[in-house]
Amino acid sequence: MEDDLLMVRVAELSYDENRTQDEIGALLGISRWKVGRLLVQARERGIVRIEIIHPRARRLGLERALTERFGLADAVVVPNTEDADALLDRVARAAADLLTALRPVSRVLAVSWGRTLTAVADALSEGWANGVTVVQANGGVSLNRRSGGAASVAVTMAQRGSGQAVLLPSPAILERIETKQAIESDRTVAAILDQAAHANTFLFTAGPCDPASAHVENGYLNPDDIDELSRRGAVGDVLGRYIDVDGNIVDPQLDARTVGVALSEVRSAPRSIFVTAGAAKHAIARTVVSNGLCSVVVTDESTALELLEEM
């Protein structure tokens, strides 16, 4: 039998008829070792393609490519889905699984807030950790009270991890620099920020620079502010700090009114996990990953492919 046809026949007997390698060898008059080699070659040449269909499946090839391209410690990539809410749930579940499996266990976890982190908190199971301290890494007291915000993220994670939440009692962005300086100089607030800055692990997301930003929703900025930030080159924010494609702060005065740990603390952390999902965040995701703001990324297949494309 011609080699290609033999390879196809071996694959058909294995995958369509569920025959063992011994059975296939006996039917075709070849050794079981040759059957095994032909099955490997069939996959390498694309004659056989195996796809795992499950919401908690992972794209291991993309994960390896991301870690190699960007020098990451780890990457988690989940399959795509057309449903945006389902995609966020998949990424959040993957992040929750990663947190649960981390070794060594994080005793102090600094977290940001937003819809993505809320989904991660909701995806964590009871007992995911034992005695974790979850510290709020940036201000997030909501001005319109429409969502639980930063406090609910930290509290949920801590409660399900049999630990305690340390909350930062401040809005994300203040109107006056003097007010921000006064808040951060308070002994209690300063201690919280110091604890966050020295956390074993950072868990954060990033927001796009658009009118749908959580900062607009929560009343910290208005659409005109977003337009001006975009004009200055902002692609999004990390911990409320708006940055350009090179990771530089685009508005120092706004940044001076932003309460939270500095991006340098995130960059130098022992472990910094970046969670992102969806096309709207592709630009800020590329900035975070390519500028060393994370050591681990948890994302979806489309975002991973976008990150791996040349600039």
C-alpha positions as CSV (number, residue, x, y, z in Angstrom):
1,M,0.0,0.0,0.0
2,E,1.3,3.5,-0.9
3,D,2.7,5.2,2.2
4,D,0.2,8.0,2.3
5,L,-2.7,5.7,1.8
6,L,-1.3,3.4,4.5
7,M,-1.1,6.4,6.9
8,V,-4.8,7.3,6.1
9,R,-5.9,3.7,6.6
10,V,-4.1,3.5,9.9
11,A,-5.7,6.8,11.1
12,E,-9.2,5.6,10.0
13,L,-8.9,2.3,11.8
14,S,-7.6,4.1,14.9
15,Y,-9.9,7.1,15.2
16,D,-13.1,6.0,13.2
17,E,-13.2,2.3,14.2
18,N,-11.4,2.6,17.6
19,R,-9.0,-0.3,16.8
20,T,-6.0,-0.9,18.9
21,Q,-2.5,-0.6,17.4
22,D,-2.1,-4.4,17.7
23,E,-5.4,-4.9,15.8
24,I,-4.4,-2.4,13.1
25,G,-1.0,-4.1,12.7
26,A,-2.6,-7.5,12.2
27,L,-5.2,-6.2,9.7
28,L,-2.6,-4.4,7.6
29,G,0.3,-6.8,8.0
30,I,2.6,-4.3,9.7
31,S,4.1,-4.0,13.2
32,R,2.4,-2.2,16.0
33,W,5.4,0.1,16.3
34,K,5.0,1.1,12.6
35,V,1.3,1.8,13.4
36,G,2.4,4.1,16.2
37,R,4.8,6.0,14.0
38,L,2.3,6.4,11.2
39,L,-0.3,7.9,13.7
40,V,2.3,10.4,14.9
41,Q,3.2,11.3,11.3
42,A,-0.5,11.7,10.4
43,R,-0.9,14.3,13.2
44,E,2.3,16.1,12.2
45,R,1.3,16.4,8.6
46,G,-2.2,17.5,9.4
47,I,-3.9,14.4,8.1
48,V,-5.4,13.9,11.6
49,R,-6.5,16.9,13.6
50,I,-7.6,16.4,17.2
51,E,-9.7,19.1,18.9
52,I,-10.8,19.1,22.5
53,I,-14.2,20.7,22.8
54,H,-14.8,21.8,26.4
55,P,-15.2,25.2,28.1
56,R,-12.2,24.5,30.3
57,A,-10.0,23.2,27.5
58,R,-6.7,25.0,26.8
59,R,-4.7,25.9,23.7
60,L,-1.3,24.5,24.8
61,G,0.5,25.5,21.5
62,L,-0.5,29.1,21.9
63,E,0.5,29.0,25.6
64,R,4.0,27.8,24.7
65,A,4.3,30.4,21.9
66,L,3.3,33.3,24.3
67,T,5.8,32.3,27.0
68,E,8.6,32.0,24.5
69,R,7.8,35.2,22.6
70,F,7.4,37.4,25.7
71,G,9.5,35.6,28.3
72,L,6.6,34.8,30.5
73,A,6.6,32.4,33.4
74,D,3.3,30.9,32.3
75,A,0.3,31.5,30.0
76,V,-3.2,30.1,30.0
77,V,-5.2,30.3,26.7
78,V,-8.8,29.1,26.4
79,P,-10.8,28.4,23.2
80,N,-12.8,31.1,21.5
81,T,-16.6,31.4,21.6
82,E,-18.8,33.9,19.8
83,D,-20.7,34.8,23.0
84,A,-18.9,37.6,24.8
85,D,-20.3,36.7,28.2
86,A,-19.4,33.0,27.7
87,L,-15.9,34.0,26.7
88,L,-15.4,36.1,29.8
89,D,-16.7,33.2,31.9
90,R,-14.2,30.8,30.3
91,V,-11.3,33.2,30.9
92,A,-12.4,33.9,34.5
93,R,-12.7,30.1,35.2
94,A,-9.2,29.5,33.8
95,A,-7.9,32.3,36.0
96,A,-9.7,30.8,39.0
97,D,-8.2,27.4,38.2
98,L,-4.7,28.9,38.0
99,L,-5.1,30.6,41.3
100,T,-6.2,27.5,43.0
101,A,-3.3,25.4,41.6
102,L,-0.6,28.0,42.3
103,R,2.5,26.6,44.1
104,P,3.8,28.0,46.3
105,V,0.5,29.2,47.6
106,S,0.1,33.0,47.6
107,R,-0.3,34.2,51.2
108,V,-0.8,37.8,50.2
109,L,-2.7,38.5,46.9
110,A,-3.1,42.1,45.6
111,V,-6.0,42.6,43.3
112,S,-7.4,45.2,41.0
113,W,-11.1,45.4,40.2
114,G,-13.6,45.6,37.3
115,R,-15.9,43.2,35.5
116,T,-13.2,40.7,34.6
117,L,-11.9,40.5,38.2
118,T,-15.5,40.2,39.5
119,A,-16.0,37.2,37.2
120,V,-12.8,35.6,38.5
121,A,-13.9,36.1,42.1
122,D,-17.3,34.5,41.3
123,A,-15.6,31.6,39.6
124,L,-13.4,30.7,42.7
125,S,-14.7,27.7,44.7
126,E,-15.0,27.7,48.4
127,G,-11.7,26.5,49.9
128,W,-9.6,27.6,46.9
129,A,-7.0,28.8,49.4
130,N,-6.5,28.5,53.2
131,G,-6.0,31.8,55.0
132,V,-5.2,34.1,52.1
133,T,-5.0,37.8,52.6
134,V,-6.5,39.7,49.7
135,V,-5.4,43.3,49.4
136,Q,-7.0,46.0,47.3
137,A,-4.2,47.3,45.1
138,N,-5.9,50.5,43.8
139,G,-8.8,52.8,44.9
140,G,-12.2,51.8,43.7
141,V,-15.0,53.2,45.9
142,S,-17.8,53.7,43.4
143,L,-19.2,57.2,43.0
144,N,-22.5,56.0,41.6
145,R,-22.9,52.9,43.8
146,R,-24.1,50.8,40.8
147,S,-21.7,48.0,41.4
148,G,-19.9,46.3,44.3
149,G,-16.6,47.4,42.8
150,A,-13.2,46.7,44.3
151,A,-14.5,45.9,47.7
152,S,-16.7,43.0,46.5
153,V,-13.9,41.5,44.5
154,A,-11.5,41.4,47.4
155,V,-14.1,40.3,50.0
156,T,-15.4,37.4,47.8
157,M,-11.9,36.1,47.1
158,A,-10.9,36.3,50.7
159,Q,-14.1,34.7,52.1
160,R,-13.8,31.8,49.7
161,G,-10.2,31.4,50.6
162,S,-10.8,31.3,54.3
163,G,-8.8,34.6,54.7
164,Q,-9.3,38.3,55.2
165,A,-9.8,41.2,52.8
166,V,-7.8,44.4,53.3
167,L,-9.7,47.2,51.6
168,L,-8.4,50.6,50.3
169,P,-11.0,53.2,51.5
170,S,-10.5,55.6,48.6
171,P,-11.9,56.4,45.2
172,A,-9.8,55.4,42.2
173,I,-9.2,59.0,41.0
174,L,-9.5,62.1,43.1
175,E,-10.3,65.7,41.9
176,R,-7.3,67.3,43.6
177,I,-3.7,66.2,43.9
178,E,-3.6,67.6,47.5
179,T,-6.5,65.3,48.5
180,K,-4.8,62.3,47.0
181,Q,-1.5,63.1,48.8
182,A,-3.4,63.5,52.0
183,I,-5.2,60.2,51.7
184,E,-2.0,58.3,50.8
185,S,-0.1,59.9,53.7
186,D,-2.6,58.6,56.2
187,R,-0.9,55.9,58.2
188,T,-3.7,53.3,57.7
189,V,-3.9,53.9,53.9
190,A,-0.1,54.0,53.6
191,A,0.1,50.6,55.4
192,I,-2.4,49.1,53.0
193,L,-0.6,50.3,49.9
194,D,2.7,49.0,51.3
195,Q,1.1,45.6,51.9
196,A,-0.2,45.5,48.4
197,A,3.1,46.6,46.9
198,H,4.9,43.7,48.7
199,A,2.3,41.0,47.9
200,N,3.4,37.6,46.7
201,T,1.1,37.8,43.7
202,F,-0.7,40.5,41.8
203,L,-3.9,39.7,40.0
204,F,-5.1,42.4,37.7
205,T,-6.9,43.2,34.5
206,A,-6.8,46.3,32.3
207,G,-9.4,48.5,30.7
208,P,-9.6,49.9,27.2
209,C,-9.5,53.7,26.6
210,D,-13.1,54.1,25.5
211,P,-16.4,55.5,26.8
212,A,-17.4,52.1,28.2
213,S,-14.5,52.3,30.7
214,A,-15.3,51.5,34.3
215,H,-13.9,54.9,35.2
216,V,-16.6,56.5,33.2
217,E,-19.3,54.2,34.5
218,N,-18.2,54.9,38.0
219,G,-18.1,58.6,37.6
220,Y,-14.3,59.2,37.9
221,L,-14.0,60.4,34.2
222,N,-16.3,61.5,31.5
223,P,-16.3,60.8,27.7
224,D,-14.4,64.0,27.0
225,D,-11.7,62.9,29.4
226,I,-11.4,59.6,27.6
227,D,-11.2,61.4,24.2
228,E,-8.4,63.6,25.5
229,L,-6.5,60.6,26.9
230,S,-6.9,58.8,23.6
231,R,-5.6,61.9,21.8
232,R,-2.5,61.7,23.9
233,G,-1.9,58.1,22.9
234,A,-3.5,56.1,25.7
235,V,-4.5,52.6,24.8
236,G,-6.0,51.8,28.2
237,D,-5.4,51.7,31.9
238,V,-3.8,49.4,34.4
239,L,-4.8,50.0,38.0
240,G,-6.3,53.2,36.9
241,R,-3.1,54.5,35.3
242,Y,-3.5,55.3,31.6
243,I,-0.6,54.3,29.4
244,D,0.5,54.4,25.8
245,V,1.7,51.5,23.6
246,D,5.1,51.7,25.2
247,G,3.7,51.5,28.7
248,N,4.3,55.2,29.5
249,I,1.9,57.3,31.6
250,V,0.1,59.7,29.1
251,D,-1.2,62.2,31.6
252,P,1.1,62.8,34.6
253,Q,-1.4,65.1,36.3
254,L,-4.2,62.6,36.1
255,D,-1.8,59.9,37.3
256,A,-0.9,62.1,40.3
257,R,-4.5,62.0,41.3
258,T,-4.8,58.2,41.0
259,V,-4.7,56.2,44.2
260,G,-3.0,52.8,44.1
261,V,0.3,51.0,43.8
262,A,2.7,52.1,41.0
263,L,3.1,50.1,37.9
264,S,6.7,49.6,38.7
265,E,5.6,47.5,41.7
266,V,3.4,45.3,39.5
267,R,6.3,44.9,37.0
268,S,8.8,43.8,39.8
269,A,6.4,41.5,41.7
270,P,7.4,37.9,42.3
271,R,4.3,36.9,40.3
272,S,1.9,39.2,38.4
273,I,-1.1,37.6,36.7
274,F,-2.8,39.5,33.9
275,V,-6.4,38.4,33.0
276,T,-7.9,39.8,29.8
277,A,-10.7,38.7,27.4
278,G,-12.2,40.1,24.2
279,A,-11.2,42.1,21.2
280,A,-11.9,45.5,22.8
281,K,-8.9,44.9,25.0
282,H,-6.4,43.7,22.4
283,A,-4.5,47.0,22.3
284,I,-4.0,47.3,26.0
285,A,-3.3,43.6,26.3
286,R,-0.5,43.9,23.9
287,T,0.9,46.8,25.8
288,V,0.8,45.0,29.1
289,V,2.4,41.8,27.8
290,S,5.0,43.3,25.6
291,N,6.2,45.8,28.2
292,G,6.8,43.3,31.0
293,L,3.9,44.3,33.2
294,C,3.0,40.7,33.8
295,S,4.7,37.4,34.3
296,V,1.6,35.3,33.6
297,V,-1.3,36.0,31.2
298,V,-4.7,34.3,31.2
299,T,-6.7,35.0,28.0
300,D,-8.7,33.8,25.1
301,E,-7.5,32.3,21.8
302,S,-8.2,35.4,19.6
303,T,-6.3,37.6,22.0
304,A,-3.3,35.2,22.1
305,L,-3.2,35.2,18.3
306,E,-3.4,39.0,18.2
307,L,-0.5,39.2,20.7
308,L,1.6,36.9,18.6
309,E,1.1,38.8,15.4
310,E,3.9,41.2,14.5
311,M,3.4,44.9,15.4
